[in-house]
Amino acid sequence: MVVAIEPEEKAEHPIELVLARLLRLGSLVAAALLAVGIALMVLGHTGLAPKLITAGLLVLLGTPVLRVVAAAVIFVKERDWHFALFSFVVLCAVAAGIYFGKGM
Amino acid sequence: MVITFITIFAIGIAAGVVGAILGLGGGIIIVPALTLGFGMPMRTAVAASTVCIIATSTGAAVAFLRDRLTNTRVAIWLEMGTSTGALTGALVAAMVNQRVLFILFGLLLAYSAYNMFRTRKEHSRPEVVPDAISRTLKLGGSYYDKALGRRVEYQVTRTLPGLIIMYFSGAAAGLLGIGAGIFKVPAMDQVMGMPFKASSATSNFMIGVTAASGAVVYFARGDVKPLVAGPVVLGVLLGAILGARLMMRMPASKIRLFFMPILAYTAIEMIYKGVKWW
Protein backbone atom coordinates (compact mmCIF):
# COMPACT_ATOMS: atom_id res chain seq x y z
CA MET A 1 0.00 0.00 0.00
CA VAL A 2 1.38 3.39 -0.95
CA VAL A 3 0.47 6.23 1.35
CA ALA A 4 -0.15 9.51 -0.37
CA ILE A 5 1.64 12.47 1.17
CA GLU A 6 -0.46 15.55 1.58
CA PRO A 7 0.89 18.27 -0.75
CA GLU A 8 0.91 21.03 1.89
CA GLU A 9 3.06 18.85 4.12
CA LYS A 10 5.39 18.21 1.22
CA ALA A 11 5.87 21.92 0.70
CA GLU A 12 6.50 22.46 4.40
CA HIS A 13 9.23 19.83 4.87
CA PRO A 14 11.04 19.16 1.60
CA ILE A 15 14.22 18.31 3.52
CA GLU A 16 13.30 14.63 4.04
CA LEU A 17 12.85 14.08 0.32
CA VAL A 18 16.08 15.87 -0.62
CA LEU A 19 18.07 13.84 1.93
CA ALA A 20 16.35 10.60 0.89
CA ARG A 21 17.34 11.25 -2.73
CA LEU A 22 20.95 11.95 -1.73
CA LEU A 23 21.22 8.82 0.43
CA ARG A 24 19.61 6.69 -2.27
CA LEU A 25 22.07 7.95 -4.88
CA GLY A 26 25.02 7.26 -2.54
CA SER A 27 23.87 3.75 -1.68
CA LEU A 28 23.08 2.87 -5.31
CA VAL A 29 26.52 4.00 -6.54
CA ALA A 30 28.21 2.14 -3.65
CA ALA A 31 26.15 -1.02 -4.23
CA ALA A 32 26.91 -0.98 -7.98
CA LEU A 33 30.66 -0.61 -7.38
CA LEU A 34 30.61 -3.37 -4.74
CA ALA A 35 28.54 -5.74 -6.90
CA VAL A 36 30.78 -5.31 -9.96
CA GLY A 37 33.89 -5.67 -7.77
CA ILE A 38 32.63 -8.87 -6.14
CA ALA A 39 31.52 -10.31 -9.49
CA LEU A 40 34.99 -9.67 -10.97
CA MET A 41 36.54 -11.22 -7.85
CA VAL A 42 34.49 -14.39 -8.28
CA LEU A 43 35.52 -14.47 -11.97
CA GLY A 44 39.16 -14.25 -10.93
CA HIS A 45 40.09 -10.64 -11.84
CA THR A 46 42.08 -10.14 -8.64
CA GLY A 47 43.76 -6.92 -9.81
CA LEU A 48 40.84 -4.58 -10.45
CA ALA A 49 38.28 -6.13 -8.07
CA PRO A 50 39.69 -4.93 -4.71
CA LYS A 51 40.03 -1.39 -6.11
CA LEU A 52 36.39 -1.29 -7.18
CA ILE A 53 35.27 -2.66 -3.80
CA THR A 54 37.37 -0.08 -1.94
CA ALA A 55 35.89 2.67 -4.13
CA GLY A 56 32.40 1.41 -3.25
CA LEU A 57 33.20 1.41 0.47
CA LEU A 58 34.57 4.97 0.25
CA VAL A 59 31.45 6.24 -1.55
CA LEU A 60 29.39 4.70 1.25
CA LEU A 61 31.59 6.37 3.85
CA GLY A 62 31.20 9.81 2.28
CA THR A 63 27.41 9.63 1.92
CA PRO A 64 26.39 10.41 5.56
CA VAL A 65 28.88 13.29 5.72
CA LEU A 66 27.46 14.75 2.49
CA ARG A 67 24.01 14.32 4.04
CA VAL A 68 24.96 16.68 6.91
CA VAL A 69 26.39 19.18 4.39
CA ALA A 70 23.13 19.05 2.40
CA ALA A 71 21.06 19.56 5.57
CA ALA A 72 23.20 22.58 6.51
CA VAL A 73 22.67 24.12 3.06
CA ILE A 74 18.91 23.56 3.26
CA PHE A 75 18.67 25.15 6.72
CA VAL A 76 20.68 28.19 5.60
CA LYS A 77 18.40 28.59 2.56
CA GLU A 78 15.34 28.38 4.80
CA ARG A 79 16.96 30.87 7.21
CA ASP A 80 16.49 28.35 9.98
CA TRP A 81 19.55 29.62 11.84
CA HIS A 82 19.21 27.36 14.88
CA PHE A 83 19.41 24.22 12.79
CA ALA A 84 22.04 25.64 10.43
CA LEU A 85 24.23 26.20 13.51
CA PHE A 86 23.52 22.67 14.80
CA SER A 87 24.54 21.16 11.44
CA PHE A 88 27.70 23.26 11.48
CA VAL A 89 28.62 21.96 14.95
CA VAL A 90 28.14 18.38 13.71
CA LEU A 91 30.32 19.01 10.65
CA CYS A 92 33.07 20.56 12.78
CA ALA A 93 33.07 17.53 15.11
CA VAL A 94 33.23 15.12 12.15
CA ALA A 95 36.03 17.15 10.54
CA ALA A 96 37.97 17.21 13.83
CA GLY A 97 37.45 13.45 14.15
CA ILE A 98 38.89 12.88 10.67
CA TYR A 99 41.82 15.18 11.46
CA PHE A 100 42.66 13.54 14.78
CA GLY A 101 41.78 10.07 13.51
CA LYS A 102 44.42 10.22 10.79
CA GLY A 103 47.08 10.98 13.37
CA MET A 104 46.22 7.96 15.52
CA MET B 1 36.23 -19.23 -1.83
CA VAL B 2 32.93 -18.56 -3.58
CA ILE B 3 31.08 -20.41 -0.78
CA THR B 4 32.74 -18.18 1.84
CA PHE B 5 31.76 -15.11 -0.17
CA ILE B 6 28.15 -16.24 -0.32
CA THR B 7 28.05 -17.09 3.40
CA ILE B 8 29.48 -13.70 4.37
CA PHE B 9 26.99 -12.03 2.00
CA ALA B 10 24.10 -13.94 3.64
CA ILE B 11 25.24 -12.92 7.14
CA GLY B 12 25.29 -9.34 5.87
CA ILE B 13 21.68 -9.57 4.65
CA ALA B 14 20.51 -10.96 8.02
CA ALA B 15 22.39 -8.27 9.94
CA GLY B 16 20.96 -5.57 7.65
CA VAL B 17 17.36 -6.71 8.16
CA VAL B 18 17.68 -6.91 11.97
CA GLY B 19 19.66 -3.69 12.13
CA ALA B 20 17.13 -1.70 10.11
CA ILE B 21 14.14 -2.97 12.12
CA LEU B 22 15.72 -2.20 15.49
CA GLY B 23 17.59 0.99 14.58
CA LEU B 24 20.96 -0.62 15.22
CA GLY B 25 23.93 -0.99 12.92
CA GLY B 26 23.97 -4.77 13.01
CA GLY B 27 27.47 -4.95 14.51
CA ILE B 28 26.08 -7.19 17.25
CA ILE B 29 25.66 -9.90 14.60
CA ILE B 30 28.59 -9.16 12.30
CA VAL B 31 31.43 -9.02 14.83
CA PRO B 32 30.71 -12.41 16.48
CA ALA B 33 29.94 -14.05 13.09
CA LEU B 34 33.24 -12.96 11.52
CA THR B 35 35.44 -13.61 14.55
CA LEU B 36 33.83 -16.80 15.88
CA GLY B 37 32.49 -18.18 12.59
CA PHE B 38 35.41 -17.39 10.29
CA GLY B 39 38.26 -16.97 12.75
CA MET B 40 39.00 -13.45 11.53
CA PRO B 41 41.02 -11.00 13.63
CA MET B 42 38.98 -8.64 15.82
CA ARG B 43 40.32 -5.54 14.05
CA THR B 44 39.18 -6.79 10.63
CA ALA B 45 35.74 -7.67 12.04
CA VAL B 46 35.26 -4.34 13.84
CA ALA B 47 36.43 -2.39 10.77
CA ALA B 48 34.02 -4.29 8.49
CA SER B 49 31.26 -3.83 11.07
CA THR B 50 31.81 -0.06 11.21
CA VAL B 51 31.35 0.24 7.44
CA CYS B 52 28.26 -2.00 7.74
CA ILE B 53 26.80 0.45 10.26
CA ILE B 54 27.00 3.15 7.60
CA ALA B 55 25.39 0.75 5.11
CA THR B 56 22.43 0.00 7.41
CA SER B 57 21.96 3.65 8.18
CA THR B 58 22.10 4.75 4.55
CA GLY B 59 20.06 1.87 3.11
CA ALA B 60 17.26 2.01 5.67
CA ALA B 61 17.19 5.81 5.99
CA VAL B 62 15.90 6.25 2.43
CA ALA B 63 12.66 4.33 3.12
CA PHE B 64 12.20 5.89 6.58
CA LEU B 65 12.73 9.43 5.26
CA ARG B 66 10.23 8.93 2.43
CA ASP B 67 7.63 7.63 4.85
CA ARG B 68 8.34 10.53 7.24
CA LEU B 69 9.20 8.18 10.08
CA THR B 70 12.52 9.95 10.65
CA ASN B 71 12.43 13.14 12.71
CA THR B 72 15.21 15.10 10.99
CA ARG B 73 15.00 18.05 13.40
CA VAL B 74 15.44 15.80 16.43
CA ALA B 75 18.24 13.99 14.55
CA ILE B 76 20.25 17.17 13.87
CA TRP B 77 19.75 18.39 17.46
CA LEU B 78 20.95 15.07 18.91
CA GLU B 79 23.78 14.65 16.39
CA MET B 80 25.49 17.57 18.12
CA GLY B 81 25.77 15.27 21.12
CA THR B 82 26.74 12.10 19.25
CA SER B 83 29.39 13.69 17.03
CA THR B 84 31.14 15.66 19.78
CA GLY B 85 30.84 12.56 21.97
CA ALA B 86 32.39 10.37 19.28
CA LEU B 87 35.23 12.86 18.96
CA THR B 88 35.85 12.77 22.72
CA GLY B 89 35.61 8.98 22.72
CA ALA B 90 38.18 8.61 19.96
CA LEU B 91 40.54 11.05 21.70
CA VAL B 92 40.35 9.56 25.20
CA ALA B 93 40.19 5.93 23.98
CA ALA B 94 43.82 5.40 24.95
CA MET B 95 43.53 6.88 28.44
CA VAL B 96 40.27 5.55 29.85
CA ASN B 97 39.96 2.33 31.81
CA GLN B 98 37.79 0.26 29.48
CA ARG B 99 36.65 -2.12 32.22
CA VAL B 100 34.81 0.64 34.05
CA LEU B 101 33.20 1.76 30.80
CA PHE B 102 32.04 -1.74 29.91
CA ILE B 103 30.43 -2.20 33.32
CA LEU B 104 28.80 1.25 33.24
CA PHE B 105 27.36 0.71 29.77
CA GLY B 106 26.23 -2.78 30.72
CA LEU B 107 24.31 -1.42 33.70
CA LEU B 108 22.76 1.34 31.58
CA LEU B 109 21.63 -1.20 29.00
CA ALA B 110 20.23 -3.52 31.66
CA TYR B 111 18.23 -0.60 33.06
CA SER B 112 16.88 0.23 29.56
CA ALA B 113 15.93 -3.40 28.99
CA TYR B 114 14.11 -3.45 32.34
CA ASN B 115 12.31 -0.21 31.49
CA MET B 116 11.22 -1.56 28.12
CA PHE B 117 10.00 -4.77 29.75
CA ARG B 118 8.04 -2.77 32.33
CA THR B 119 6.31 -0.61 29.72
CA ARG B 120 5.80 -3.39 27.15
CA LYS B 121 2.03 -3.48 27.50
CA GLU B 122 1.40 0.24 27.49
CA HIS B 123 -0.34 0.84 24.22
CA SER B 124 -1.33 4.38 24.98
CA ARG B 125 1.37 6.26 26.78
CA PRO B 126 0.91 9.09 29.22
CA GLU B 127 0.61 12.43 27.45
CA VAL B 128 4.06 13.83 26.60
CA VAL B 129 4.30 17.53 27.42
CA PRO B 130 6.98 19.26 25.30
CA ASP B 131 9.62 21.24 27.19
CA ALA B 132 10.72 24.79 26.31
CA ILE B 133 13.51 23.76 23.90
CA SER B 134 11.26 21.28 22.12
CA ARG B 135 8.61 24.00 21.66
CA THR B 136 11.10 26.60 20.42
CA LEU B 137 12.75 24.21 17.95
CA LYS B 138 9.43 22.59 16.93
CA LEU B 139 10.73 19.09 17.54
CA GLY B 140 7.36 17.36 17.69
CA GLY B 141 6.28 15.33 14.69
CA SER B 142 3.89 12.85 13.18
CA TYR B 143 4.05 9.80 10.96
CA TYR B 144 1.67 7.41 9.27
CA ASP B 145 1.82 4.00 10.97
CA LYS B 146 1.11 1.31 8.38
CA ALA B 147 0.62 -1.34 11.07
CA LEU B 148 -1.99 0.76 12.91
CA GLY B 149 -3.43 2.25 9.73
CA ARG B 150 -3.50 5.79 11.14
CA ARG B 151 -1.39 8.89 11.64
CA VAL B 152 0.46 9.11 14.97
CA GLU B 153 1.13 12.61 16.34
CA TYR B 154 3.73 13.00 19.04
CA GLN B 155 5.59 15.52 21.15
CA VAL B 156 9.19 15.47 22.35
CA THR B 157 10.29 16.28 25.89
CA ARG B 158 13.43 16.22 28.10
CA THR B 159 15.42 17.61 25.16
CA LEU B 160 18.52 18.51 27.17
CA PRO B 161 18.85 15.20 29.09
CA GLY B 162 18.43 13.49 25.69
CA LEU B 163 21.30 15.52 24.23
CA ILE B 164 23.53 14.69 27.21
CA ILE B 165 22.79 10.95 26.88
CA MET B 166 23.61 11.21 23.17
CA TYR B 167 26.97 12.73 24.06
CA PHE B 168 27.79 9.66 26.13
CA SER B 169 26.41 7.28 23.50
CA GLY B 170 28.66 9.04 20.97
CA ALA B 171 31.59 8.60 23.35
CA ALA B 172 30.76 4.87 23.58
CA ALA B 173 30.67 4.69 19.78
CA GLY B 174 34.05 6.42 19.49
CA LEU B 175 35.60 4.20 22.15
CA LEU B 176 34.19 0.86 21.09
CA GLY B 177 33.92 1.32 17.31
CA ILE B 178 30.14 0.82 17.26
CA GLY B 179 27.19 2.87 16.02
CA ALA B 180 25.71 2.84 19.53
CA GLY B 181 22.13 2.62 18.25
CA ILE B 182 21.50 0.42 21.26
CA PHE B 183 21.85 3.54 23.45
CA LYS B 184 20.18 5.96 21.05
CA VAL B 185 16.86 4.16 20.71
CA PRO B 186 16.12 3.94 24.48
CA ALA B 187 17.26 7.56 24.93
CA MET B 188 14.60 8.77 22.50
CA ASP B 189 11.94 6.19 23.32
CA GLN B 190 12.30 6.03 27.12
CA VAL B 191 13.69 9.47 28.02
CA MET B 192 12.38 11.87 25.36
CA GLY B 193 8.98 10.21 25.02
CA MET B 194 9.16 9.59 21.26
CA PRO B 195 7.23 6.64 19.76
CA PHE B 196 9.37 3.53 19.28
CA LYS B 197 9.21 3.54 15.48
CA ALA B 198 10.17 7.21 15.21
CA SER B 199 13.02 6.57 17.68
CA SER B 200 14.28 3.60 15.73
CA ALA B 201 14.10 5.39 12.35
CA THR B 202 15.79 8.52 13.75
CA SER B 203 18.50 6.42 15.41
CA ASN B 204 19.12 4.69 12.08
CA PHE B 205 19.45 8.06 10.39
CA MET B 206 21.93 9.34 13.00
CA ILE B 207 24.30 6.38 13.40
CA GLY B 208 25.69 6.76 9.88
CA VAL B 209 27.34 10.07 10.75
CA THR B 210 28.82 8.73 13.99
CA ALA B 211 30.13 5.60 12.27
CA ALA B 212 31.58 7.57 9.32
CA SER B 213 34.00 9.45 11.56
CA GLY B 214 35.10 6.15 13.11
CA ALA B 215 35.40 4.35 9.77
CA VAL B 216 37.92 6.94 8.51
CA VAL B 217 40.33 5.81 11.23
CA TYR B 218 39.99 2.15 10.24
CA PHE B 219 40.48 2.99 6.56
CA ALA B 220 43.61 5.00 7.37
CA ARG B 221 45.04 2.11 9.40
CA GLY B 222 44.34 -0.36 6.57
CA ASP B 223 41.99 -2.47 8.70
CA VAL B 224 39.20 -2.42 6.09
CA LYS B 225 39.86 -5.56 4.02
CA PRO B 226 37.97 -5.20 0.72
CA LEU B 227 37.46 -8.95 0.28
CA VAL B 228 35.80 -9.27 3.69
CA ALA B 229 34.07 -5.91 3.91
CA GLY B 230 32.83 -5.95 0.27
CA PRO B 231 30.45 -8.93 0.45
CA VAL B 232 29.25 -8.23 3.99
CA VAL B 233 28.56 -4.55 3.28
CA LEU B 234 26.69 -5.29 0.04
CA GLY B 235 24.59 -7.83 1.98
CA VAL B 236 23.86 -5.33 4.75
CA LEU B 237 22.87 -2.67 2.22
CA LEU B 238 20.30 -4.97 0.60
CA GLY B 239 19.13 -6.36 3.96
CA ALA B 240 18.65 -2.87 5.37
CA ILE B 241 16.41 -1.80 2.48
CA LEU B 242 14.31 -4.94 3.01
CA GLY B 243 14.29 -4.52 6.82
CA ALA B 244 13.11 -0.91 6.60
CA ARG B 245 10.09 -1.97 4.54
CA LEU B 246 9.27 -4.77 6.96
CA MET B 247 9.56 -2.51 9.98
CA MET B 248 6.97 -0.02 8.79
CA ARG B 249 4.40 -2.80 8.58
CA MET B 250 5.21 -4.42 11.93
CA PRO B 251 3.40 -3.51 15.15
CA ALA B 252 5.68 -1.58 17.51
CA SER B 253 4.99 -3.96 20.40
CA LYS B 254 6.43 -6.86 18.42
CA ILE B 255 9.56 -4.87 17.55
CA ARG B 256 10.05 -4.06 21.24
CA LEU B 257 9.79 -7.76 22.03
CA PHE B 258 12.66 -8.31 19.57
CA PHE B 259 14.67 -5.48 21.05
CA MET B 260 14.55 -6.54 24.72
CA PRO B 261 16.51 -9.82 24.50
CA ILE B 262 19.16 -8.08 22.37
CA LEU B 263 19.46 -5.32 25.00
CA ALA B 264 19.66 -7.90 27.79
CA TYR B 265 22.24 -9.99 25.93
CA THR B 266 24.45 -6.99 25.18
CA ALA B 267 24.15 -5.83 28.81
CA ILE B 268 25.31 -9.21 30.17
CA GLU B 269 28.09 -9.42 27.59
CA MET B 270 29.39 -5.95 28.47
CA ILE B 271 29.27 -6.48 32.24
CA TYR B 272 30.96 -9.86 31.80
CA LYS B 273 33.78 -8.32 29.74
CA GLY B 274 34.28 -5.63 32.36
CA VAL B 275 34.35 -8.06 35.28
CA LYS B 276 36.56 -10.55 33.44
CA TRP B 277 39.29 -7.95 32.93
CA TRP B 278 39.08 -6.59 36.47
Interface residues (C-beta under 8 A of the other chain):
Chain A: M1 V3 I5 E9 H13 I15 E16 L17 L19 A20 L23 R24 G26 S27 A30 A31 L34 A35 G37 I38 M41 V42 A49 P50 I53 T54 G56 L57 L58 L60 L61 G62 T63 P64 V65 R67 V68 A71 F75 H82 F83 F86 S87 V89 V90 A93 V94 A96 G97 I98 F100 G101 K102 M104
Chain B: V2 F5 V51 I54 A55 S57 T58 G59 A61 V62 L65 R66 D67 R68 T70 T72 R73 I76 W77 E79 M80 S83 T84 A86 L87 A90 L91 T136 L137 Y144 K146 G174 G208 V209 A211 A212 S213 G214 A215 V216 V217 F219 A220 R221 V224 P226 L227 A229 G230 P231 V233 L234 L237 L238
